Amino acid sequence: MDKIKNIFITGGSGKIGRNLIPELLKAGYKLRVLEFEPEDPPYDFNQVEVIRGELGTPGVAAEWIKDMDAVIHLANVKERRGLFLKANIQGTFELLDACLHAGKQIKQYIQAGSDARAGIYFNPRPYPIDENFPHSAYPGYYAFSKVLEETICEQYRYQYGLPITVLRFSWVHGEDDILAHATTAEPHFGIPVWSELAVTQEQKLAVAPGHDAAACLCHPGGKPCMRHIVALPDVIHGCMQAIENDAAIGHAFAICAPSPFTYDVLAGLIHQKLDLPIVKFHMENYYDFQHDLSKSRSILGYRPTYDIEKIVDAAIAYRMSGQKRSLCKYPG
Ligand SMILES: NC(=O)c1ccc[n+]([C@@H]2O[C@H](COP(=O)([O-])OP(=O)(O)OC[C@H]3O[C@@H](n4cnc5c(N)ncnc54)[C@H](O)[C@@H]3O)[C@@H](O)[C@H]2O)c1
């Protein structure tokens, strides 16, 4: 692959984009970023070319990618029935079609995928999910859309040989997300919502205003649930590994933590480090899952370092620093 110098990025103001942009700048790339929201982007926009636009607008993507060597497509909308076809599906199509018509100009096109495409905890997954596991989205428009986005990519790859790499992120944790998720006090982040599972006196007290506890999610029989997430720094590392990686082209890769965690271990860490009591919650129809990272490790050279303890430690440090949580558009 010829050296990549200029990268076009969508979703620069998003959770991943605003953290990836500084790393790309540090690595010396010149960036053009598509911004959709009216506010100023949450990164140093003096160092990048910011253009305003909306995904799925016909005929504009050719101008967006003009003089670019690579595309990193991160922008999308989540559970928005009225918007996802235009933003996610037509948006991906317009970008790929512009890359196709630009001839050999684009050397790498990175598509943000998601493990939602494999159904994860909504469906039984009794063995590690690898990249060959068939698309099988869980209900809703988000996972459906991630399957459709990848399918468009696969066809542009097969039909026209476009240099496409798909990075399938697990649920991304930055800032103090893991504490917002796994403690019962506000703020709350992600699924499940503990107050919706509270039936015993102990559980109801734990979710009452002014109370806090480390939540241990269990199956109805009492076995702690297992989940595989990823820390934001490992996501950024995965993206950086992919950009100029010839061997990555044409493949999809799982981007997740070095190993899955179980909620008893997570609740134990929070108990030990923050002295919160542990309260068990039980959820029906939650299926344990974990991803197989062999392919990402061997082809991408992906080396994630954030296990669950490091994720908890980083979240505690974030809280101690007094920084405020960023606005979260989609809790995951
Ligand atoms: N955050 C996660 O847990 C997670 C997990 C797996 C996969 N992903 C995928 O990674 C990518 C980035 O995720 P994120 O969490 O950073 O997203 P985010 O929701 O934080 O940001 C989305 C970005 O898309 C932009 N956008 C929305 N609608 C647009 C439109 N119509 N036109 C142009 N831009 C538009 C927003 O302005 C924003 O910059 C997405 O494709 C997402 O599906 C994220």
The ligand as an SDF file (V2000), in Angstrom:
LIG
                    3D

 44 48  0  0  0  0  0  0  0  0999 V2000
  -19.9970    3.2990   21.1380 N   0  0  0  0  0  0  0  0  0  0  0  0
  -20.1040    1.9610   21.0880 C   0  0  0  0  0  0  0  0  0  0  0  0
  -20.2860    1.2830   22.1290 O   0  0  0  0  0  0  0  0  0  0  0  0
  -19.9930    1.2420   19.7730 C   0  0  0  0  0  0  0  0  0  0  0  0
  -19.9620   -0.1610   19.7830 C   0  0  0  0  0  0  0  0  0  0  0  0
  -19.8780   -0.8490   18.5790 C   0  0  0  0  0  0  0  0  0  0  0  0
  -19.8260   -0.1450   17.3790 C   0  0  0  0  0  0  0  0  0  0  0  0
  -19.8580    1.2090   17.3980 N   0  0  0  0  0  0  0  0  0  0  0  0
  -19.8470    1.9030   16.0940 C   0  0  0  0  0  0  0  0  0  0  0  0
  -18.7800    2.8190   16.0310 O   0  0  0  0  0  0  0  0  0  0  0  0
  -19.1730    3.9770   15.2920 C   0  0  0  0  0  0  0  0  0  0  0  0
  -18.9270    5.2180   16.1260 C   0  0  0  0  0  0  0  0  0  0  0  0
  -19.6430    5.0580   17.3460 O   0  0  0  0  0  0  0  0  0  0  0  0
  -19.6990    6.2320   18.4280 P   0  0  0  0  0  0  0  0  0  0  0  0
  -20.0860    5.5820   19.7100 O   0  0  0  0  0  0  0  0  0  0  0  0
  -18.4690    7.0450   18.3430 O   0  0  0  0  0  0  0  0  0  0  0  0
  -20.9470    7.0530   17.8920 O   0  0  0  0  0  0  0  0  0  0  0  0
  -21.6220    8.3740   18.5010 P   0  0  0  0  0  0  0  0  0  0  0  0
  -23.0820    8.0960   18.5800 O   0  0  0  0  0  0  0  0  0  0  0  0
  -20.9090    8.8420   19.7080 O   0  0  0  0  0  0  0  0  0  0  0  0
  -21.3690    9.4350   17.3410 O   0  0  0  0  0  0  0  0  0  0  0  0
  -22.0150    9.3370   16.1150 C   0  0  0  0  0  0  0  0  0  0  0  0
  -21.4810   10.3820   15.1820 C   0  0  0  0  0  0  0  0  0  0  0  0
  -22.2280   10.3100   13.9610 O   0  0  0  0  0  0  0  0  0  0  0  0
  -22.5730   11.6450   13.5640 C   0  0  0  0  0  0  0  0  0  0  0  0
  -23.8220   11.6040   12.8010 N   0  0  0  0  0  0  0  0  0  0  0  0
  -25.0420   11.1990   13.2330 C   0  0  0  0  0  0  0  0  0  0  0  0
  -25.9530   11.3360   12.2640 N   0  0  0  0  0  0  0  0  0  0  0  0
  -25.2840   11.8280   11.1850 C   0  0  0  0  0  0  0  0  0  0  0  0
  -25.6870   12.1710    9.8680 C   0  0  0  0  0  0  0  0  0  0  0  0
  -26.9600   12.0280    9.4730 N   0  0  0  0  0  0  0  0  0  0  0  0
  -24.7720   12.6580    9.0250 N   0  0  0  0  0  0  0  0  0  0  0  0
  -23.4650   12.8080    9.4210 C   0  0  0  0  0  0  0  0  0  0  0  0
  -23.0280   12.4890   10.6520 N   0  0  0  0  0  0  0  0  0  0  0  0
  -23.9320   12.0020   11.5280 C   0  0  0  0  0  0  0  0  0  0  0  0
  -22.7440   12.3940   14.8890 C   0  0  0  0  0  0  0  0  0  0  0  0
  -22.6400   13.7790   14.6570 O   0  0  0  0  0  0  0  0  0  0  0  0
  -21.5850   11.8140   15.6980 C   0  0  0  0  0  0  0  0  0  0  0  0
  -20.3900   12.5120   15.3920 O   0  0  0  0  0  0  0  0  0  0  0  0
  -20.6320    3.7590   14.9100 C   0  0  0  0  0  0  0  0  0  0  0  0
  -20.7050    3.2560   13.6090 O   0  0  0  0  0  0  0  0  0  0  0  0
  -21.1090    2.7110   15.9000 C   0  0  0  0  0  0  0  0  0  0  0  0
  -22.1350    1.9050   15.3690 O   0  0  0  0  0  0  0  0  0  0  0  0
  -19.9250    1.9280   18.5620 C   0  0  0  0  0  0  0  0  0  0  0  0
  1  2  1  0
  2  3  2  0
  2  4  1  0
  4  5  1  0
  4 44  2  0
  5  6  2  0
  6  7  1  0
  7  8  2  0
  8  9  1  0
  8 44  1  0
  9 10  1  0
  9 42  1  0
 10 11  1  0
 11 12  1  0
 11 40  1  0
 12 13  1  0
 13 14  1  0
 14 15  2  0
 14 16  1  0
 14 17  1  0
 17 18  1  0
 18 19  2  0
 18 20  1  0
 18 21  1  0
 21 22  1  0
 22 23  1  0
 23 24  1  0
 23 38  1  0
 24 25  1  0
 25 26  1  0
 25 36  1  0
 26 27  1  0
 26 35  1  0
 27 28  2  0
 28 29  1  0
 29 30  1  0
 29 35  2  0
 30 31  1  0
 30 32  2  0
 32 33  1  0
 33 34  2  0
 34 35  1  0
 36 37  1  0
 36 38  1  0
 38 39  1  0
 40 41  1  0
 40 42  1  0
 42 43  1  0
M  CHG  2   8   1  16  -1
M  END
$$$$
